[in-house]
């Protein structure tokens, strides 16, 4: 008689770390990205403290350059991008009525590649020559073996490659999930706006991230065997082919979040749904067509084409803004913390978008390039925009993920501090750039008269730090004194609110409601009006 051999299943910590439930994998990535966010924020405060007054007083120039490189690398590769994709990994299967993500083991592998990539990047601080000092873009000659000798830069290259590969795998799983795992009645034009925003994002990831991996491989080879990239221009083409779409990967999911939040807390269906979906797809296609506006000052690109194509972005962006604002028009507004952060996203990102005129127009870009105007521009898009979207998502979906509520009062205080901090930090930087202050400098002469504006900017950065502390206090207090959320505390419109909080292993343990539009629960509540 033969015995049946049953493989032992992992238990405890090992099981929690190797589980393939898409919700658990996504939660780990979100938690890891928030930890990197705190690390990147500390580095930003150190840099702003250094720049509060002229002359070096806190860190050396070499340390400042390392902080500058790792702050930017953390926020781009390890925080905003992975948080956005992990949010999709958690909620896209729920929103389309799927029991799981397609390729759950691939998604698990992607999550660990990303995490390991972050650890390898930070290992540069332990290298004999210290952390890399070549900025988050790794341009030649700063990233060459001559200017950045030692293992620190190599660790950065390996870390970026691993993180990018991991996020690419997660994106492939999300795309396959949308194409193959939708509920029977969930047609493409019945998918929620957040799911469509993720689809547009992962399409950009699968097109552009392989190019980043190739660029990193060539950069490493160049460090070993000399110039392989034509003096750096070829690398710039490769990098910005990734670098521009990734800006929208860090933005699109949160315009989807904002759409969901505004519709829910206005008690209205999302306005102009079909036009919004079309604008996302047009936006995504343009995003991989305009990388050259980052290279106007190299005289190596067709400025006329890239300027025109960059300006055309205003068309889909205008449609998205119109739809989100029209969604609130005439609605029954509930000004929750999530709603405030969603409105804050629209206002702050608009400043970043309008200041993009500087980089879309070649003659103006010649003047503003490499100045603090550019620093202010992209921080308004990524901090004033994406960070507000991140907090809108957290306050909106936290009850669904955990089963308990965050404190609304602390959420409003968090919002107030952040809105003050962002504007006080980055508005003065437009003026500093126009007065000639260049980016990537650890010190500046007192005679330039930049001290007052830099001091205001530093005070604003500490206000943002205080906002994050209030957020952490909210998490701790709400966890210590948990208030049960219920399955649908906000009267949501999409399918994730039709299951328990938190959802079961296979997402739904009850029949799905009828799916007749992108807002099935709104349809169910409003009956004939829907």
Secondary structure, 3 states (H helix, E strand, C coil): CCCCCCCCCCCHHHHHHHCCCHHHHHHHHHHHHHHHHHHHHHHHHHHHHHHCCCCCCCCCHHHHHHHHHHHHHHHHHHHHHHHHHHHHHHHHHHHCCCCCCCCHHHHHHHHHHHHHHHHHHHHHHHCCCCCCCCCCCCCCCCCCCCCCCCHHHHHHHHHHHHHHHHHHHHHHHHHHHHHHCCCCCCCHHHCCHHHHHHHHHHHHHHHHHHHHHHHHHHHHHHHHHCCCCHHHHHHHHHHHHHHHHHHHHHHHHHHHHHHHHHHHHHCCCCCCHHHHHHHHHHHHHHHCCCHHHHHHHHCCCCHHHHHHHHHCHHHHHHHHHHHHHHHHCCCCCCCCHHHHHHHHHHHHHHHHHHCCHHHHCHHHHHHHCCEHHHHHHHHHHHHHHHHHHHHHHHHHHHHHHHCECCCHHHHHHHHHHHHHHHHHHHHHHHHHHHCCCECCCCCCCHHHCCHHHHHHHHHHHHHHHHHHHHHHHHHHHHHHCCCECCCCCCCCCCHHHHCCCCCCCCCCCCCCCCCCCCCHHHHHHHHHHC
